[in-house]
Amino acid sequence: FGNKPTKITDIENLRIKETDRIEALKTELSKFNLAKIKTGKNFIEIIPKSKLRHGNKNNHKIIISTYNDHRIAMAFGILKTKFKNLKIENPKCVSKSYPTFWSDLKKLT
């Protein structure tokens, strides 16, 4: 939810995990339509279009594909606290590394 560009570099190893996590992040972050996302061999850059809203005020449903990747599911799962109409496909994939993730997240909200 920053208002300045964020560039994460030296992450080329994310391309060879359960999925290409750099491209997955680009695809899924683009669904929020709040920032321009640039990627390269070893980076992702998130450039806010304007001051980011802290939540989904227009009530459109955002469906996140997890690519059966537990870390993608958890990363976007955290956004459910701000975007009430966010749906995570295949949420059970988190059981690979953190079986109680969803119940623990619920305790925090």
N, C-alpha and C positions, 0 to 999 in steps of 0.2 A: 504493500500500500504506500510505497514511497512516491515522491513527486519528482524525483530525478532519475535519470537512466541508471540501470544496474547492469553491470557486465561481469559475468562469472567466467573465468578463464582456466586453462589447463585442466579441462575436464574431458579430454578425448576418450578416457576409459569408460565414460558413461555410454558410449556408442556400442559397447560390446557386452552389455549386461543382459538381463532377461529380454529387454527390448532396447532400441536406440532411445535412451532416455532424453537425450537432447531434443530429438525430433518430437518425441512424445510430449515433452513440456511445451514446445513451440505450438504444436497442434492444439493441445488442451487449453493452454493459456489464451490462445487466440479466440476461443469460444466466449470469453468474457467481454471481448471487444473494448478493452480498457487500455490496451497498450499495443505498440508495434513490437513484434518479436523478431529479432535477427539471430541467425545461428551460423556457425562455421564449423570447421573441423574440430576445434577444441574450445568453443565458447558458446554462450547464449547471452544475448543482450535484451533487456526489457526496457522499452522506452515508453513511459506513460503518455497517453494522448492528451490528457488534461489531469487536473487533480482527481485522483482516484476516489471513488465512492467507497465507503466502508460498508458494503452490503449491496444486495440486489434489490433496488427500489422499484424497478419496472416489472418485477414478477415473472420475467421470462425464464423458462426452465433451461438449465444448463446441464447437459448430460456428459459426464466425463468417462472416457474409455480408459480402462486401466492397463490394457495390453497384457492382462494376467500378471502384472508386475506389482508386487506388494508395496514397493516404495512410491510408485506413482499413485496408487490408491491412498496411501497414508498422507502423502503431500497434499493431495487435493481434498482429502477427507477433512483436514483441518479447516479448509475454507467453508465447510458446511456451517460453521459457527457464524459466518458473516453472510453467506448466501443460502438462504433457507430453501430455495427452489433448486438447489444443486443435487444432482443424482449421480451416484458413483456406480458404474456398471461393475459387476463381479466383485463386490466388496469383500467376499470371503477369501480372496487371494492374499489378504494380509496374514492369514494363518501361517504362512511360510516362516515369518520372522516374529510376528507379534500377535498371537491369537486373541488377546484381550484388548486389542487396540480400540475397537469401536466402543466397548463398554467403558474403558478408561477415558476415552475422549468425552463420552457423555457425562462422566463424573465432573469433568472440568467446566462444563457449560452450564 
